[in-house]
Amino acid sequence: MAQRGRGSSQQRHTPRIIDSIVEPTDVHALTNEELSIVADEIREQIVSTTSKMGGHLASSLGAVETIVALHAELSCPHDKIVYDVGHQSYAHKILTGRLARFDSLRTYGGLSGFTNPDESDCDVHYSGHASDSLSIALGLARARDQRGGDERVVALIGDASISGGMAFEALNQMGQDHTRMVVILNDNGMSISPNVGALSRHLTELRSSRAYRDRRNQVVGRMEGYGPIGRAAHAAVHSIKSSVKHLLLPDTVMLYEQLGITCLPAVDGHNIAALRHSLRVAFASDGPVLVHVVTRKGHGFGPAEKSPEVFHSVRSFDPATGEVASTAAGCGEVVHQTLLRETEANNDIIAITAAMADGTGLAAFAEDCPKNFIDVGICEEHAIGLAAGLATGGARPVVAIYSTFLQRAIDQLIVDVALPRLNVVLCVDRAGVAGADGPTHNGSFDLVYLRMIPNMRILAPSSGPELSSAIHTALSLDGPVAVRYPKAFEDVSMPAEPELLEPGVSRELVHGDDVALLAFGTMVTSALEAARLLEAQGVSTRVVDMRWVKPLDEEAIRKAAATSLVVTVEDGCVAGGVGEGVLGVLAREGLCCPVLNLGIPDRFLEQGVPAIVHRDLGLDGKGIAAQVIEKLGHMGRDDH
């Protein structure tokens, strides 16, 4: 099994079973009682590590026994487990040879917080975005059947992720194709049905067997061969069978039965013996089977059980008391306070999010203005479509979604919002380097995919007061407007009164004649530091907070062209980014001048504290100054 990256070795004082697990198949020799001990040890390890490093705790604790049972029945990496989102996969990492490196979780150069094929052959795909696991697992199963393979394919998906449209599209094909695979529905939102018992288990095993289905099809064929009387008899039998299924299966899973997927009754997701029994039944089937596993978020750690939303994605905490380390206010609080003030003046404002109410600051807004708030769940496309309908009906929707998730709704942005020039405001949170969640969560691409859309205007504020003014401005304009910002600025204060920002007009913060730094959003702070360092080296440096990504301040760009070097600084992709937009303005104006475009290079970035990632990308003050000096040096040599 390939292992890559850095990690810290751990000192163990008391022997544990998990310390002897090198390969995932090592658990095959363990009894159910020993596997339960393994689950407890894994849970202790997860709590210990995340208390120091932070991470997705509640969901990982809830899935421990399910993952232990899976590895007890499967042989990975031959068999495949596809994790939806992947933040519940910590137990999987520990069981697949990464225990010694687990304390490096979510750190720069350490283990990813999600499944990652670069770390292990047991990781099938780069997880991180919800509702895609069923499509990937179905593709793996179809590829297996195409080449005559025998591996078992399992998708582990939560009750929130399965509500996504992509998941339903996969379920539809899964039942239609009758592909052999297993879906584990990790349901931590309901209790086990009291009808789960011996009769239910017996009927489930019967229904999932090939012999039963073959015999059933033969009988149906004969009955229908008897004409109207036979078809009527079949209809009566089918009605009785459906009634029994409705008795034994909750309504929430009957939909999957109607799609052609065999559903097993709910099983206690913290009972390894029961889990293994259900899995064996599911693996014996020759078609798609859904195993309904009922778990409890944060299971085994009292504070996480009591407050799973707090421990969904948590920073460091005290493992003895569960007290979470305090965090500084971020942009979410600015959004909350700004929308609260704007809604007091205009009750037509409706804030929308896609299962990210806490992270975007809208949870607090929802408490203050419940009638002005909608959470659509993990459905970004629907969120934008809903906003389009609201705007058409006269409302003023404000959609707050992380940059990385908004990219799932590009089609709706183009066709449903921008084409009809609807009054929709996009609050694009977590723009730029997002931090510990890594490549699937970095907001590297929004400057590219938003810039290309006609009728779209884009603001990139550089501080809390600027963010408040940007939202205030966006709500005053006609047509779609996007406001993009990171998780937090150095200054997240609220202005006494928001400012109306004139479209396409920047502000000069520092005057200089040698070099012009045209900075966007959070990069303004880095540009100011770079200017200070450059001034100390005798380089007169201008710093411009560009404010607007679209429309650009063309007058400021023309003035910048009069200096020796124009430098654009953005925390988005250089390829197709706003720096290239500046180059376009210079080209159209016929202005020939040296230009240096700084931003995120054409590659995916690993997880890490944004300040560290910016440093290594040369996007901090020192890095910008060094690249400017290097560029000026090359220009001097070229002149000579």
C-alpha atoms as one frame of an Amber mdcrd trajectory, in Angstrom:
protein
   0.000   0.000   0.000   1.506   3.302  -1.071   2.036   5.812   1.717   3.101
   9.392   1.091   3.594  12.610   3.045   4.869  13.391   6.508   3.506  12.434
   9.887   4.452  12.152  13.512   5.238   8.874  15.225   3.195   8.206  18.357
   4.425   6.947  21.712   2.165   4.209  23.097   2.221   3.148  26.735  -0.641
   0.632  26.716  -0.860  -1.969  23.924  -3.928  -1.520  21.768  -5.384  -3.758
  19.102  -5.286  -0.951  16.529  -1.510  -0.660  16.976  -1.182  -4.164  15.481
  -3.364  -3.427  12.438  -1.053  -2.808   9.473  -3.358  -3.795   6.616  -7.157
  -3.467   6.650  -7.526  -7.249   6.227  -5.854  -7.729   9.622  -9.271  -7.208
  11.212 -10.602 -10.395   9.559  -9.104 -12.494  12.355 -10.881 -10.538  15.088
 -14.106 -11.526  16.830 -17.054  -9.170  17.048 -16.151  -8.462  20.659 -12.594
  -7.582  19.643 -13.900  -5.418  16.799 -15.994  -3.510  19.334 -12.814  -2.862
  21.311 -11.154  -1.682  18.081 -14.053   0.730  17.561 -13.589   2.144  21.059
  -9.840   2.560  20.472 -10.433   4.299  17.153 -12.936   6.615  18.780 -10.438
   7.538  21.506  -7.786   8.197  18.865 -10.106  10.422  16.824 -11.067  12.469
  19.888  -7.427  12.778  20.971  -6.211  13.914  17.548  -9.022  16.300  16.701
  -8.827  17.897  20.149  -5.413  19.173  19.057  -5.719  19.468  15.277  -9.421
  20.134  14.824 -11.495  18.314  12.244 -14.879  16.792  11.444 -15.491  15.021
  14.727 -19.210  14.292  15.163 -19.736  12.621  11.786 -16.553  10.543  12.122
 -17.487   9.274  15.588 -20.931   8.269  14.384 -19.551   6.124  11.548 -16.839
   4.207  13.432 -18.649   0.876  13.897 -20.019   0.963  10.351 -16.517   1.356
   8.940 -15.067  -1.320  11.233 -17.810  -3.744  10.133 -17.181  -2.902   6.481
 -13.484  -3.695   6.729 -14.314  -6.905   8.619 -16.339  -8.060   5.598 -14.329
  -6.537   2.737 -10.776  -6.888   1.472  -9.513  -3.440   0.567  -8.024  -2.203
  -1.690  -9.443  -4.990  -3.904 -12.954  -4.198  -2.729 -13.978  -0.552  -2.996
 -15.521   1.808  -0.438 -16.623   5.178  -1.796 -17.130   7.783   0.918 -19.538
  10.630   0.257 -17.951  13.926   1.364 -15.374  11.852   3.233 -15.278  13.707
   6.523 -16.624  10.544   8.178 -13.627   8.494   6.955 -11.227   8.939   9.902
 -11.768   5.345  11.078 -11.030   4.184   7.528  -7.715   6.034   7.574  -6.724
   4.435  10.871  -7.593   0.925   9.623  -5.703   1.353   6.329  -2.168   1.857
   7.617  -2.242   5.542   8.545  -2.429   5.351  12.335   1.205   6.450  12.848
   0.526   9.571  10.768  -2.939  10.322  12.086  -1.729  13.127  14.347  -0.773
  15.046  11.187  -4.455  15.198  10.145  -5.373  18.342   8.163  -1.920  19.889
   8.563   0.328  21.228   5.809   2.124  18.179   4.415   0.094  15.804   6.602
  -2.943  13.605   6.127  -5.928  15.007   4.283  -9.168  15.378   6.199 -10.907
  13.472   3.395 -10.162  10.342   1.387  -7.208  10.901  -0.915  -5.796   8.339
  -3.410  -2.353   9.953  -3.057  -2.266   8.685   0.529  -3.487   5.132   0.139
  -4.602   2.600  -2.460  -7.630   2.041  -0.223  -8.917   5.547  -0.983 -10.977
   5.358  -4.152 -11.459   9.038  -4.935 -10.816  12.577  -3.738 -13.888  13.122
  -1.610 -14.969  16.503  -0.338 -18.171  17.463  -2.179 -21.471  15.872  -1.249
 -23.817  13.603  -3.206 -21.271  12.263  -5.733 -20.468   8.894  -4.113 -23.327
   6.960  -5.697 -22.365   8.015  -9.222 -18.729   7.085  -8.642 -19.625   3.764
  -7.029 -22.045   2.937  -9.850 -19.321   3.688 -12.372 -16.904   1.400 -10.511
 -19.504  -1.380 -10.449 -20.297  -1.020 -14.147 -16.585  -1.047 -15.023 -16.179
  -4.205 -12.919 -19.008  -5.915 -14.749 -17.620  -4.827 -18.110 -14.280  -6.556
 -17.483 -15.691  -9.467 -15.491 -14.250  -8.497 -12.119 -15.436  -9.721  -8.732
 -14.751  -6.818  -6.362 -17.532  -5.618  -4.109 -18.443  -1.945  -4.348 -19.927
   0.012  -1.454 -20.993   3.651  -1.234 -21.319   5.179   2.235 -23.597   8.202
   2.122 -25.338  10.283   4.792 -28.991  11.214   5.080 -28.177  14.820   4.138
 -26.018  14.004   1.124 -28.537  11.571  -0.331 -30.992  14.468  -0.669 -28.760
  16.018  -3.343 -29.973  15.871  -6.926 -26.883  14.057  -8.175 -27.514  11.236
  -5.698 -31.082  10.779  -6.953 -29.878  10.690 -10.550 -27.498   7.866  -9.647
 -30.178   5.994  -7.698 -32.481   6.129 -10.706 -29.900   4.505 -12.971 -28.804
   2.083 -10.286 -32.278   0.599 -10.006 -32.814   0.691 -13.759 -29.581  -1.141
 -14.550 -29.905  -3.504 -11.562 -26.165  -3.185 -10.973 -24.670  -5.266  -8.162
 -23.540  -2.845  -5.450 -24.339  -1.795  -1.907 -25.375   1.619  -0.628 -25.043
   2.247   3.100 -27.374   5.037   4.127 -25.889   6.478   7.317 -28.993   7.890
   8.927 -28.279   9.930  12.045 -31.578  11.778  11.967 -34.136   9.155  13.037
 -34.658   6.255  15.431 -34.821   2.572  14.558 -38.263   1.326  13.621 -39.847
  -0.939  16.267 -40.762  -3.343  13.468 -37.148  -4.466  13.104 -37.200  -8.065
  14.295 -36.976 -11.720  13.295 -39.817 -11.600  10.729 -38.402  -8.457   9.161
 -34.914  -9.968   8.926 -36.281 -13.170   7.434 -38.275 -11.395   4.758 -35.298
  -9.178   3.942 -32.998 -12.157   3.436 -35.656 -13.834   1.322 -36.271 -10.794
  -0.867 -32.567 -10.121  -1.447 -31.789 -13.678  -2.580 -31.381 -14.559  -6.249
 -33.453 -17.745  -5.913 -36.382 -15.735  -4.590 -36.270 -13.246  -7.429 -35.918
 -15.955 -10.098 -38.886 -17.872  -8.686 -40.890 -14.647  -8.324 -40.319 -13.749
 -11.971 -41.370 -17.244 -13.092 -44.614 -17.051 -11.107 -45.390 -13.545 -12.371
 -44.848 -14.708 -15.936 -47.215 -17.635 -15.532 -49.901 -15.524 -13.840 -49.840
 -12.921 -16.572 -50.097 -15.729 -19.127 -53.576 -16.518 -17.830 -54.967 -13.277
 -19.218 -57.123 -10.756 -17.316 -57.808 -13.135 -14.395 -54.097 -13.876 -13.928
 -53.154 -10.205 -14.175 -55.815  -9.327 -11.590 -54.467 -11.991  -9.233 -50.941
 -10.665  -9.691 -52.120  -7.141  -8.914 -53.771  -8.338  -5.695 -50.635 -10.200
  -4.583 -48.494  -7.175  -5.451 -50.779  -4.953  -3.339 -50.426  -7.273  -0.333
 -46.629  -7.394  -0.775 -46.448  -3.600  -0.921 -48.509  -3.330   2.249 -46.119
  -5.671   4.059 -43.145  -3.654   2.878 -44.779  -0.459   4.087 -45.261  -2.132
   7.475 -41.657  -3.268   7.779 -39.841  -0.431   6.052 -40.107   3.253   6.976
 -41.590   5.609   4.422 -38.192   7.271   4.019 -36.774   4.213   2.253 -39.839
   3.150   0.275 -38.801   5.573  -2.455 -35.673   3.519  -3.079 -37.746   0.338
  -3.343 -39.861   2.031  -5.985 -36.668   2.847  -7.901 -35.790  -0.853  -8.006
 -33.333  -0.955  -5.107 -33.743  -3.592  -2.410 -33.851  -1.919   1.008 -32.893
  -3.712   4.183 -34.636  -2.674   7.398 -32.892  -0.250   9.711 -29.972  -1.658
  11.663 -28.259  -0.258  14.740 -25.154   1.426  13.362 -23.291   0.928  16.629
 -23.852  -2.851  16.819 -21.054  -4.552  14.912 -22.652  -8.018  14.927 -25.900
  -6.648  13.494 -24.030  -4.571  10.946 -21.994  -7.545   9.722 -25.128  -9.649
   9.384 -26.856  -6.996   7.255 -23.751  -6.512   5.133 -23.498 -10.241   4.412
 -27.128 -10.281   3.330 -26.507  -7.282   1.078 -23.351  -8.724  -0.478 -25.191
 -11.968  -1.289 -27.570 -10.099  -3.573 -26.982  -9.815  -7.320 -28.569  -6.352
  -7.541 -28.424  -2.969  -5.817 -29.107  -3.060  -2.091 -29.522  -0.198   0.363
 -28.513  -0.906   3.948 -30.279   1.528   6.268 -27.859   2.168   9.141 -29.058
   4.291  12.051 -26.273   6.053  13.936 -25.814   8.902  16.353 -23.528  11.783
  15.534 -20.722  12.118  18.034 -21.423   8.622  19.427 -19.184   7.793  22.370
 -18.145  11.373  23.140 -20.746  13.098  25.286 -20.152  16.718  24.251 -20.366
  15.803  20.544 -23.536  13.779  21.109 -25.086  16.720  22.924 -24.003  19.360
  20.382 -23.241  17.618  17.069 -23.525  20.868  15.121 -20.724  22.391  17.227
 -18.498  19.350  16.677 -19.283  18.911  12.984 -16.151  20.836  12.038 -14.376
  21.934  15.153 -11.094  23.554  16.105  -9.120  22.382  19.120 -11.052  21.493
  22.267 -10.557  20.019  25.726 -11.185  16.254  25.385 -11.989  16.019  29.111
 -14.710  18.665  29.153 -15.544  19.199  25.477 -14.955  22.922  25.839 -14.153
  24.282  22.380 -11.377  26.823  21.961 -12.772  30.263  21.251 -12.454  31.512
  17.700 -12.114  35.037  16.411 -15.061  36.576  14.630 -15.039  35.956  10.908
 -16.787  37.260   7.834 -19.935  35.322   8.738 -20.670  37.747  11.548 -20.237
  40.707   9.183 -22.683  39.088   6.764 -25.146  38.452   9.593 -25.047  42.006
  10.903 -25.138  43.536   7.437 -28.131  41.496   6.285 -29.916  42.219   9.537
 -29.501  45.942   8.938 -30.472  45.659   5.263 -33.565  43.567   6.047 -34.792
  46.148   8.527 -34.900  48.576   5.606 -36.157  46.089   3.002 -38.255  43.106
   4.082 -38.124  41.690   0.532 -34.628  40.348   1.263 -34.532  36.552   1.581
 -31.261  34.884   2.551 -30.611  31.419   1.126 -27.933  28.876   1.917 -27.251
  25.248   0.992 -26.665  23.460   4.307 -24.027  26.004   5.362 -26.046  28.252
   7.654 -23.495  28.204  10.484 -20.423  28.735   8.339 -21.891  31.600   6.324
 -23.319  33.479   9.307 -26.906  32.863   8.241 -27.769  30.692  11.257 -27.656
  33.790  13.440 -29.567  35.741  10.812 -32.222  33.004  10.729 -32.781  33.392
  14.466 -33.335  37.118  14.028 -35.347  36.949  10.790 -36.759  33.414  10.386
 -39.244  34.456   7.674 -36.404  35.893   5.601 -34.280  32.732   5.570 -34.253
  29.467   3.599 -31.855  26.522   3.924 -32.317  24.242   0.906 -29.925  21.517
   2.096 -27.094  20.166  -0.027 -28.622  21.413  -3.270 -26.611  24.289  -4.712
 -28.230  24.132  -8.127 -31.658  24.327  -6.519 -30.521  27.220  -4.310 -29.669
  29.313  -7.378 -32.804  28.231  -9.239 -34.903  29.106  -6.192 -33.205  32.515
  -6.011 -34.072  33.079  -9.664 -37.731  32.346  -8.960 -37.749  34.573  -5.908
 -36.171  37.431  -7.858 -38.669  36.971 -10.695 -41.425  37.218  -8.095 -40.129
  40.511  -6.726 -38.032  39.366  -3.766 -34.343  40.283  -3.243 -32.571  36.963
  -2.679 -29.095  36.837  -1.165 -27.456  33.436  -1.670 -24.563  32.630   0.677
 -22.568  29.610  -0.510 -18.911  28.635  -0.237 -16.924  29.317  -3.399 -16.045
  25.657  -3.893 -19.711  24.600  -3.710 -21.066  27.424  -5.847 -19.111  26.031
  -8.788 -21.666  23.199  -8.861 -24.323  25.683  -9.986 -22.606  27.375 -12.923
 -25.387  26.453 -15.350 -28.059  27.965 -13.120 -25.966  31.118 -12.666 -25.649
  31.543 -16.416 -29.114  30.571 -17.662 -31.448  31.209 -14.730 -29.868  34.313
 -13.200 -27.521  36.175 -15.547 -29.394  35.741 -18.822 -32.591  37.382 -17.494
 -30.509  39.914 -15.485 -32.226  39.022 -12.219 -31.593  40.849  -8.953 -29.693
  38.100  -7.164 -26.826  38.773  -4.771 -24.215  36.043  -4.329 -22.222  36.027
  -1.095 -19.302  33.834  -2.156 -17.773  32.699   1.126 -14.419  30.907   1.669
 -12.958  32.463  -1.490  -9.265  31.835  -2.082  -7.214  29.474   0.090  -9.725
  27.876   2.447  -7.332  26.167   4.873  -7.333  22.716   6.468  -9.967  21.162
   4.178  -7.597  21.279   1.209  -7.980  21.011  -2.565 -11.668  20.107  -2.670
 -12.539  23.152  -0.580 -10.164  25.880  -1.746 -12.034  28.697  -3.463  -9.556
  28.937  -6.312 -11.924  29.149  -9.249 -14.748  31.625  -8.560 -12.906  34.573
 -10.103 -12.674  32.558 -13.308 -16.169  31.107 -13.545 -17.898  34.317 -12.425
 -15.858  36.646 -14.664 -16.915  34.771 -17.780 -20.655  35.272 -17.192 -22.271
  38.211 -19.039 -24.285  40.660 -16.910 -22.436  39.545 -13.766 -20.768  42.159
 -11.571 -18.167  41.089  -8.998 -16.902  42.794  -5.865 -13.816  41.691  -3.927
 -13.781  43.551  -0.580 -10.572  43.691   1.438 -11.891  44.018   5.022 -14.978
  43.685   7.185 -16.135  47.278   6.624 -15.557  46.874   2.876 -17.538  43.608
   2.914 -20.479  45.307   4.584 -20.354  48.120   2.027 -20.060  45.604  -0.822
 -23.237  43.764   0.240 -25.016  47.091   0.724 -23.928  48.134  -2.780 -24.915
  44.796  -4.352 -28.446  45.111  -2.941 -28.766  48.599  -4.431 -27.907  47.509
  -7.983 -30.036  45.906 -10.668 -28.943  42.542 -12.029 -26.769  39.811 -10.510
 -23.877  40.833  -8.270 -21.320  38.540  -6.613 -19.405  39.501  -3.473 -16.450
  37.196  -2.798 -14.482  37.050   0.438 -12.430  34.671   2.632 -13.422  33.051
   5.914 -11.984  36.005   7.804 -10.159  39.293   7.321  -7.700  40.824   9.740
 -10.313  43.537  10.233 -13.812  42.126  10.578 -15.378  45.182  12.173 -18.644
  46.713  11.003 -18.764  50.253   9.621 -20.993  52.793  11.345 -22.675  53.291
   7.974 -22.034  51.236   4.831 -20.709  53.000   1.767 -22.185  52.785  -1.722
 -19.315  51.695  -3.946 -19.417  53.086  -7.468 -19.152  50.232  -9.979 -15.742
  49.939 -11.585 -14.042  52.456  -9.284 -11.039  51.454  -7.141  -9.292  53.311
  -4.327  -5.606  54.161  -4.141  -4.210  53.366  -0.694  -0.534  54.233  -1.222
   0.935  56.449  -3.925   4.082  55.411  -5.780   5.712  55.918  -9.171   8.017
  52.916  -9.722   5.694  49.936  -9.264   1.894  49.656  -9.162   0.379  46.819
  -7.093  -3.212  46.236  -8.211  -4.594  44.064  -5.397  -7.922  42.269  -5.134
  -9.738  41.310  -1.953  -7.733  39.790   0.844  -4.506  40.327  -1.112  -4.702
  44.056  -0.336  -3.193  43.397   3.103  -0.293  41.493   1.549   0.213  44.233
  -1.039   0.461  46.893   1.667   3.121  44.859   3.482   4.989  44.337   0.201
   4.897  48.076  -0.490   6.424  48.780   2.916   9.255  46.334   2.219   9.808
  47.697  -1.282   9.898  51.295  -0.061  12.656  50.248   2.362  14.641  49.122
  -0.697  14.076  52.379  -2.527  11.216  51.223  -4.765   8.370  53.740  -4.822
   5.284  51.520  -4.750   1.643  52.316  -5.428  -1.047  50.113  -3.848  -4.537
  50.094  -5.325  -7.463  48.285  -3.703  -9.243  47.425  -6.938 -12.532  46.581
  -5.173 -14.222  45.537  -8.418 -13.266  42.419 -10.358 -15.950  43.164 -12.924
 -16.185  45.863 -14.149 -12.503  46.652 -13.740 -11.319  50.180 -13.043  -9.774
  50.817 -16.448  -8.652  54.317 -15.517  -6.610  52.952 -12.607  -5.085  50.368
 -14.947  -4.130  53.038 -17.481  -2.454  55.086 -14.741  -0.625  52.006 -13.481
   0.804  51.476 -16.976   2.803  54.685 -16.538   4.965  53.006 -13.852   7.890
  50.679 -14.537   5.969  47.550 -13.553   2.297  46.632 -13.129   1.693  43.806
 -10.639  -1.703  42.144 -10.170  -2.254  40.166  -6.963  -5.240  37.849  -6.518
  -6.044  34.818  -4.347  -7.543  32.902  -7.241  -6.293  31.028 -10.296  -3.872
  33.000 -12.430  -5.083  31.023 -15.458  -8.237  32.842 -16.532  -8.161  35.060
 -13.471  -8.583  38.792 -12.994  -4.891  39.421 -13.718  -5.538  38.271 -17.256
  -8.466  40.694 -17.306  -6.025  43.516 -16.532  -3.795  42.299 -19.365  -6.821
  42.456 -21.655  -7.463  46.090 -20.745  -3.813  46.992 -21.425  -3.901  45.189
 -24.769  -7.129  46.887 -25.869  -5.694  50.272 -24.895  -2.491  49.557 -26.808
  -0.436  50.042 -23.649   2.852  48.166 -23.660   4.321  47.774 -20.180   5.875
  45.001 -18.093   3.241  43.062 -16.127   3.595  40.498 -13.339   0.500  38.405
 -12.562   0.583  36.847  -9.084  -1.987  34.381  -7.774  -2.677  30.684  -7.364
  -0.671  28.683  -9.922  -2.191  26.144 -12.295  -2.339  23.285  -9.795  -4.413
  22.055  -6.881  -3.288  23.164  -3.436  -3.049  20.850  -0.447  -4.515  21.610
   2.965  -2.855  24.037   5.315  -3.283  27.255   7.269  -3.908  30.000   4.657
  -0.964  32.083   5.914   1.405  29.151   5.347  -0.017  28.362   1.913   0.170
  32.048   0.907   3.783  32.149   2.070   4.748  29.148  -0.027   2.913  30.594
  -3.032   4.740  33.900  -2.638   1.474  35.716  -1.914   2.440  37.166   1.453
   4.135  40.566   1.744   7.665  39.161   1.657   6.900  36.909  -1.287   5.320
  39.682  -3.351   8.207  42.047  -2.630  10.783  39.396  -3.532   9.089  38.644
  -6.855   8.880  42.343  -7.693  12.596  42.832  -6.966  13.434  39.773  -9.065
  11.296  41.037 -11.958  12.845  44.512 -11.791  16.291  42.908 -11.791  15.512
  40.927 -14.936  14.138  44.042 -16.602  17.345  45.931 -15.755  19.527  43.203
 -17.229  17.362  43.074 -20.333  17.734  46.840 -20.777  21.483  46.498 -20.672
